[in-house]
Structure formats: structure tokens, C-alpha cells
Amino acid sequence: MAESKSTTDHNEIRSWAESNGGRPARVAGSDAALRIDFPGEEDGEHLEAISWEEFFATFEQENLVFLYEQRWVS
């Protein structure tokens, strides 16, 4: 079962991403198309790694909200 959540909290976003093996990235050739890159998972977009500082600077500049699923294992 999964619960959809949203947040703008930088610590929550980074913690969730890192605990799920993700790293900050953006679509190559784009200034604002942010993604979390999960190595080994292809989604058809060419991603380039960026720092968390760059990720969150763009996140704030574009006034974004992070959407994710919290999975519960029973």
C-alpha cells in the first residue's frame, strides 16, 4: 500500500530521496526540469546529476512542490 504525499521541506525531500537510493538531477539541457535519479531505472529522459544546493535553488525559484509516495510494508 502507498500513500501519496507532498512537501516543500528540503530535509524531508532529501531524506526520502536518499533513503530510496535517489540523487538530485535535472533533465539534460533544461534549467528547471528537476528529477530524482534512481540509478538503474530508465524513464526515457537523459538526466544530469546536480548538487542538492542547485536542486533546491531551482526548487525555490520555480516555487515547486515535491510529490512522492510513502510505501508501507506490512
Secondary structure, 3 states (H helix, E strand, C coil): CEEEEEECCHHHHHHHHHHCCCEEEEECCCCCCEEEECCCCCCCCCEEECCHHHHHHHHHHCCCCEEEEEECCC
